[in-house]
Amino acid sequence: MTHKITEDCVTCGACVSECPTNAISEGPDRYVIDANTCTDCATCVDACPAGAIVPGK
């Protein structure tokens, strides 16, 4: 299971530099996580000041 970024994302970019697999990129209205690259390490969850990163389906 990978993580996803919710609408609560404030596009600060804090999660991008913390991702060891470079699975996070800027989307049209918030950052997005590439499910094929994400290893579910949850490093991004701790880095997100808005609490916008949650476990995906």
C-alpha positions as CSV (number, residue, x, y, z in Angstrom):
1,M,0.0,0.0,0.0
2,T,1.4,3.4,-0.9
3,H,0.5,6.8,0.5
4,K,-1.5,9.6,-1.0
5,I,-1.6,13.3,-0.6
6,T,-5.0,14.8,0.2
7,E,-6.7,18.1,-0.5
8,D,-5.1,19.4,2.7
9,C,-1.8,19.8,0.9
10,V,-0.5,23.4,1.1
11,T,2.1,22.8,-1.6
12,C,5.0,23.7,0.6
13,G,7.2,20.9,-0.9
14,A,8.6,19.7,2.4
15,C,7.8,16.1,1.5
16,V,9.6,16.2,-1.9
17,S,13.2,16.4,-0.5
18,E,12.4,13.8,2.2
19,C,11.3,11.0,-0.3
20,P,14.2,8.6,-0.8
21,T,12.7,7.2,-4.0
22,N,11.7,10.6,-5.6
23,A,8.1,9.4,-5.8
24,I,6.6,12.8,-5.1
25,S,6.2,15.5,-7.7
26,E,4.2,18.7,-8.1
27,G,0.7,18.2,-9.6
28,P,-1.7,20.7,-10.9
29,D,-3.2,21.7,-7.5
30,R,-1.1,19.7,-5.0
31,Y,1.8,17.3,-4.8
32,V,1.2,13.7,-5.9
33,I,2.8,10.4,-5.1
34,D,3.7,7.9,-7.9
35,A,2.3,4.6,-6.6
36,N,4.8,2.7,-8.8
37,T,7.8,4.4,-7.2
38,C,6.6,4.7,-3.6
39,T,8.0,2.1,-1.2
40,D,5.6,2.9,1.6
41,C,8.5,4.1,3.9
42,A,6.2,6.9,5.3
43,T,9.1,9.4,5.5
44,C,6.8,11.9,3.8
45,V,4.2,11.5,6.5
46,D,6.5,12.8,9.1
47,A,7.7,15.6,6.9
48,C,4.3,17.0,6.0
49,P,3.4,20.0,8.3
50,A,-0.2,19.9,7.1
51,G,-0.8,16.3,7.9
52,A,-1.9,15.8,4.2
53,I,-0.3,12.5,3.5
54,V,-2.3,9.4,4.5
55,P,-2.1,5.7,3.7
56,G,-3.7,4.9,0.3
57,K,-5.9,2.0,-0.7
